[in-house]
Amino acid sequence: MKVRVDPERCQGHTLCAMIAPKAFQLDDIDGHSSAVSEEVAADQEEQVREAAHSCPERAIQLF
């Protein structure tokens, strides 16, 4: 599975990083999220899916 965060939609709620801290990193300046890696480790897939479903802006794309 792969993951991306749409920088135009992300509003920096930080839920994704709280749910899947190994998969998402937050910008120090504005708190917006980005994926640590486009490829999601197998042991992180469930958390990344939960993070995507929890994002109020629907900024996380899974493919």
The first five atom37 places (N, CA, C, CB, O) and aatype in JSON, in Angstrom:
{
  "aatype": [12, 11, 19, 1, 19, 3, 14, 6, 1, 4, 5, 7, 8, 16, 10, 4, 0, 12, 9, 0, 14, 11, 0, 13, 5, 10, 3, 3, 9, 3, 7, 8, 15, 15, 0, 19, 15, 6, 6, 19, 0, 0, 3, 5, 6, 6, 5, 19, 1, 6, 0, 0, 8, 15, 4, 14, 6, 1, 0, 9, 5, 10, 13],
  "atom_mask": [
    [1, 1, 1, 1, 1],
    [1, 1, 1, 1, 1],
    [1, 1, 1, 1, 1],
    [1, 1, 1, 1, 1],
    [1, 1, 1, 1, 1],
    [1, 1, 1, 1, 1],
    [1, 1, 1, 1, 1],
    [1, 1, 1, 1, 1],
    [1, 1, 1, 1, 1],
    [1, 1, 1, 1, 1],
    [1, 1, 1, 1, 1],
    [1, 1, 1, 0, 1],
    [1, 1, 1, 1, 1],
    [1, 1, 1, 1, 1],
    [1, 1, 1, 1, 1],
    [1, 1, 1, 1, 1],
    [1, 1, 1, 1, 1],
    [1, 1, 1, 1, 1],
    [1, 1, 1, 1, 1],
    [1, 1, 1, 1, 1],
    [1, 1, 1, 1, 1],
    [1, 1, 1, 1, 1],
    [1, 1, 1, 1, 1],
    [1, 1, 1, 1, 1],
    [1, 1, 1, 1, 1],
    [1, 1, 1, 1, 1],
    [1, 1, 1, 1, 1],
    [1, 1, 1, 1, 1],
    [1, 1, 1, 1, 1],
    [1, 1, 1, 1, 1],
    [1, 1, 1, 0, 1],
    [1, 1, 1, 1, 1],
    [1, 1, 1, 1, 1],
    [1, 1, 1, 1, 1],
    [1, 1, 1, 1, 1],
    [1, 1, 1, 1, 1],
    [1, 1, 1, 1, 1],
    [1, 1, 1, 1, 1],
    [1, 1, 1, 1, 1],
    [1, 1, 1, 1, 1],
    [1, 1, 1, 1, 1],
    [1, 1, 1, 1, 1],
    [1, 1, 1, 1, 1],
    [1, 1, 1, 1, 1],
    [1, 1, 1, 1, 1],
    [1, 1, 1, 1, 1],
    [1, 1, 1, 1, 1],
    [1, 1, 1, 1, 1],
    [1, 1, 1, 1, 1],
    [1, 1, 1, 1, 1],
    [1, 1, 1, 1, 1],
    [1, 1, 1, 1, 1],
    [1, 1, 1, 1, 1],
    [1, 1, 1, 1, 1],
    [1, 1, 1, 1, 1],
    [1, 1, 1, 1, 1],
    [1, 1, 1, 1, 1],
    [1, 1, 1, 1, 1],
    [1, 1, 1, 1, 1],
    [1, 1, 1, 1, 1],
    [1, 1, 1, 1, 1],
    [1, 1, 1, 1, 1],
    [1, 1, 1, 1, 1]
  ],
  "atom_positions": [
    [[0.85, -1.17, 0.0], [0.0, 0.0, 0.0], [0.9, 1.23, 0.0], [-0.97, 0.0, 1.23], [1.98, 1.24, 0.58]],
    [[0.41, 2.27, -0.66], [1.12, 3.55, -0.7], [0.23, 4.63, -0.09], [1.53, 3.93, -2.15], [-1.0, 4.48, -0.05]],
    [[0.85, 5.7, 0.37], [0.11, 6.79, 1.0], [0.7, 8.13, 0.57], [0.13, 6.66, 2.54], [1.91, 8.27, 0.39]],
    [[-0.17, 9.09, 0.43], [0.22, 10.49, 0.16], [-0.68, 11.4, 0.96], [0.15, 10.82, -1.37], [-1.82, 11.06, 1.26]],
    [[-0.16, 12.57, 1.29], [-0.96, 13.6, 1.96], [-1.05, 14.78, 0.99], [-0.33, 14.02, 3.35], [-0.02, 15.29, 0.54]],
    [[-2.25, 15.2, 0.69], [-2.47, 16.35, -0.19], [-2.18, 17.61, 0.61], [-3.94, 16.36, -0.76], [-2.92, 17.94, 1.54]],
    [[-1.11, 18.33, 0.27], [-0.74, 19.52, 1.04], [-1.75, 20.66, 0.94], [0.6, 20.01, 0.58], [-1.8, 21.53, 1.81]],
    [[-2.54, 20.65, -0.11], [-3.57, 21.69, -0.26], [-4.77, 21.46, 0.67], [-4.05, 21.75, -1.71], [-5.44, 22.41, 1.07]],
    [[-5.02, 20.21, 1.0], [-6.17, 19.87, 1.85], [-5.8, 19.8, 3.33], [-6.76, 18.55, 1.41], [-6.63, 20.09, 4.2]],
    [[-4.58, 19.41, 3.63], [-4.15, 19.24, 5.02], [-4.23, 20.57, 5.76], [-2.71, 18.66, 5.09], [-3.72, 21.59, 5.29]],
    [[-4.88, 20.54, 6.92], [-5.02, 21.75, 7.74], [-4.25, 21.64, 9.06], [-6.49, 22.01, 8.03], [-4.37, 22.51, 9.92]],
    [[-3.47, 20.58, 9.22], [-2.63, 20.44, 10.39], [-3.36, 20.04, 11.66], [0.0, 0.0, 0.0], [-2.99, 20.48, 12.75]],
    [[-4.38, 19.2, 11.54], [-5.1, 18.72, 12.72], [-4.26, 17.75, 13.55], [-6.41, 18.06, 12.31], [-4.52, 17.57, 14.74]],
    [[-3.28, 17.13, 12.95], [-2.29, 16.2, 13.55], [-2.85, 14.84, 13.96], [-1.69, 16.85, 14.75], [-2.14, 14.05, 14.58]],
    [[-4.1, 14.54, 13.63], [-4.67, 13.25, 14.01], [-3.88, 12.1, 13.39], [-6.13, 13.18, 13.58], [-3.67, 11.08, 14.05]],
    [[-3.46, 12.24, 12.16], [-2.75, 11.16, 11.48], [-1.45, 10.81, 12.22], [-2.44, 11.55, 10.03], [-1.13, 9.64, 12.39]],
    [[-0.72, 11.82, 12.65], [0.54, 11.58, 13.35], [0.31, 11.0, 14.74], [1.33, 12.88, 13.46], [1.16, 10.26, 15.25]],
    [[-0.81, 11.3, 15.35], [-1.13, 10.7, 16.64], [-1.51, 9.23, 16.48], [-2.27, 11.48, 17.33], [-1.17, 8.41, 17.33]],
    [[-2.21, 8.9, 15.4], [-2.67, 7.53, 15.16], [-1.55, 6.65, 14.59], [-3.88, 7.52, 14.21], [-1.39, 5.5, 14.99]],
    [[-0.78, 7.2, 13.67], [0.29, 6.44, 13.0], [1.58, 7.25, 12.99], [-0.13, 6.07, 11.54], [2.0, 7.75, 11.95]],
    [[2.22, 7.4, 14.16], [3.4, 8.26, 14.25], [4.6, 7.81, 13.42], [3.81, 8.37, 15.67], [5.47, 8.63, 13.1]],
    [[4.68, 6.53, 13.08], [5.79, 6.05, 12.26], [5.57, 6.33, 10.78], [5.99, 4.56, 12.47], [6.52, 6.26, 9.99]],
    [[4.34, 6.65, 10.39], [4.01, 6.84, 8.98], [3.88, 8.3, 8.57], [2.73, 6.12, 8.67], [4.01, 8.63, 7.39]],
    [[3.61, 9.19, 9.54], [3.4, 10.6, 9.22], [4.32, 11.49, 10.04], [1.93, 10.99, 9.45], [4.59, 11.22, 11.21]],
    [[4.78, 12.56, 9.41], [5.6, 13.55, 10.11], [4.93, 14.91, 9.96], [7.05, 13.57, 9.56], [4.25, 15.19, 8.98]],
    [[5.15, 15.75, 10.95], [4.54, 17.08, 10.96], [5.58, 18.14, 10.69], [3.84, 17.35, 12.29], [6.7, 18.06, 11.18]],
    [[5.2, 19.13, 9.92], [6.06, 20.26, 9.62], [6.23, 21.1, 10.89], [5.49, 21.12, 8.45], [5.25, 21.38, 11.58]],
    [[7.44, 21.49, 11.19], [7.71, 22.28, 12.4], [7.1, 23.68, 12.35], [9.2, 22.4, 12.6], [6.83, 24.26, 13.39]],
    [[6.88, 24.21, 11.16], [6.39, 25.58, 11.04], [4.87, 25.65, 11.12], [6.86, 26.19, 9.72], [4.34, 26.41, 11.93]],
    [[4.18, 24.88, 10.3], [2.71, 25.01, 10.26], [1.97, 23.76, 10.74], [2.28, 25.33, 8.86], [0.74, 23.77, 10.78]],
    [[2.68, 22.7, 11.09], [2.04, 21.5, 11.61], [1.39, 20.62, 10.57], [0.0, 0.0, 0.0], [0.76, 19.62, 10.91]],
    [[1.53, 20.96, 9.29], [0.95, 20.13, 8.24], [1.7, 18.81, 8.15], [0.99, 20.87, 6.88], [2.89, 18.72, 8.45]],
    [[0.97, 17.81, 7.73], [1.49, 16.45, 7.7], [2.03, 16.07, 6.33], [0.42, 15.48, 8.1], [1.63, 16.61, 5.3]],
    [[2.95, 15.12, 6.35], [3.4, 14.48, 5.13], [3.76, 13.04, 5.48], [4.63, 15.23, 4.48], [4.01, 12.72, 6.65]],
    [[3.77, 12.18, 4.49], [4.11, 10.78, 4.72], [5.62, 10.66, 4.9], [3.63, 9.89, 3.55], [6.39, 11.29, 4.18]],
    [[6.03, 9.86, 5.86], [7.45, 9.6, 6.06], [8.01, 8.92, 4.83], [7.68, 8.74, 7.33], [9.12, 9.22, 4.39]],
    [[7.24, 7.99, 4.27], [7.6, 7.28, 3.05], [6.32, 6.99, 2.28], [8.39, 5.96, 3.37], [5.27, 6.74, 2.88]],
    [[6.4, 7.01, 0.97], [5.21, 6.69, 0.17], [4.79, 5.24, 0.36], [5.46, 6.97, -1.31], [3.6, 4.93, 0.34]],
    [[5.76, 4.36, 0.56], [5.49, 2.94, 0.79], [5.19, 2.72, 2.26], [6.69, 2.06, 0.34], [5.99, 3.09, 3.13]],
    [[4.04, 2.12, 2.55], [3.66, 1.85, 3.93], [4.14, 0.45, 4.32], [2.12, 1.98, 4.12], [3.88, -0.52, 3.61]],
    [[4.83, 0.36, 5.44], [5.27, -0.94, 5.94], [4.05, -1.79, 6.29], [6.2, -0.78, 7.18], [3.03, -1.27, 6.74]],
    [[4.16, -3.08, 6.07], [3.03, -3.98, 6.29], [2.48, -3.88, 7.71], [3.44, -5.41, 6.01], [1.27, -3.96, 7.91]],
    [[3.35, -3.7, 8.69], [2.89, -3.61, 10.07], [2.25, -2.27, 10.42], [4.05, -3.87, 11.0], [1.73, -2.09, 11.52]],
    [[2.28, -1.32, 9.49], [1.69, 0.0, 9.72], [0.38, 0.21, 8.94], [2.69, 1.07, 9.33], [-0.29, 1.23, 9.13]],
    [[0.02, -0.73, 8.08], [-1.13, -0.54, 7.19], [-2.43, -0.25, 7.94], [-1.3, -1.76, 6.32], [-3.18, 0.64, 7.55]],
    [[-2.71, -0.99, 8.98], [-3.96, -0.79, 9.73], [-4.02, 0.61, 10.35], [-4.11, -1.86, 10.83], [-5.06, 1.27, 10.3]],
    [[-2.91, 1.06, 10.93], [-2.88, 2.39, 11.52], [-3.0, 3.48, 10.47], [-1.59, 2.57, 12.31], [-3.67, 4.49, 10.7]],
    [[-2.38, 3.29, 9.32], [-2.46, 4.29, 8.24], [-3.88, 4.37, 7.71], [-1.47, 3.94, 7.1], [-4.37, 5.46, 7.41]],
    [[-4.55, 3.24, 7.58], [-5.96, 3.26, 7.15], [-6.82, 4.01, 8.17], [-6.49, 1.81, 6.98], [-7.68, 4.82, 7.79]],
    [[-6.59, 3.75, 9.45], [-7.34, 4.45, 10.5], [-7.07, 5.95, 10.44], [-6.98, 3.89, 11.9], [-7.99, 6.75, 10.6]],
    [[-5.82, 6.32, 10.22], [-5.47, 7.74, 10.12], [-6.18, 8.39, 8.94], [-3.95, 7.92, 9.97], [-6.69, 9.51, 9.06]],
    [[-6.22, 7.7, 7.79], [-6.9, 8.24, 6.61], [-8.38, 8.45, 6.88], [-6.71, 7.31, 5.41], [-8.96, 9.46, 6.47]],
    [[-9.01, 7.5, 7.56], [-10.44, 7.61, 7.86], [-10.71, 8.67, 8.91], [-10.98, 6.27, 8.34], [-11.82, 9.21, 8.97]],
    [[-9.72, 8.99, 9.74], [-9.9, 9.97, 10.81], [-9.62, 11.4, 10.35], [-8.99, 9.63, 11.96], [-9.96, 12.35, 11.05]],
    [[-9.01, 11.56, 9.2], [-8.65, 12.91, 8.72], [-9.9, 13.7, 8.37], [-7.71, 12.81, 7.49], [-10.63, 13.33, 7.45]],
    [[-10.17, 14.81, 9.1], [-11.39, 15.59, 8.81], [-11.38, 16.26, 7.44], [-11.57, 16.64, 9.87], [-12.44, 16.57, 6.9]],
    [[-10.2, 16.47, 6.89], [-10.09, 17.15, 5.58], [-10.0, 16.16, 4.42], [-8.86, 18.06, 5.56], [-10.0, 16.55, 3.26]],
    [[-9.93, 14.86, 4.75], [-9.77, 13.81, 3.73], [-8.53, 14.07, 2.87], [-11.04, 13.72, 2.84], [-8.56, 13.92, 1.65]],
    [[-7.44, 14.48, 3.54], [-6.21, 14.84, 2.84], [-5.3, 13.64, 2.57], [-5.47, 15.87, 3.64], [-4.35, 13.74, 1.79]],
    [[-5.58, 12.51, 3.21], [-4.73, 11.34, 3.07], [-5.29, 10.43, 1.99], [-4.61, 10.57, 4.41], [-6.45, 10.04, 2.02]],
    [[-4.42, 10.12, 1.03], [-4.81, 9.27, -0.1], [-4.07, 7.94, -0.01], [-4.53, 9.98, -1.46], [-2.84, 7.9, 0.11]],
    [[-4.82, 6.86, -0.07], [-4.25, 5.51, -0.06], [-4.42, 4.91, -1.45], [-4.91, 4.61, 1.03], [-5.46, 5.09, -2.09]],
    [[-3.41, 4.21, -1.89], [-3.49, 3.54, -3.19], [-2.55, 2.35, -3.23], [-3.16, 4.52, -4.34], [-2.48, 1.66, -4.24]]
  ]
}
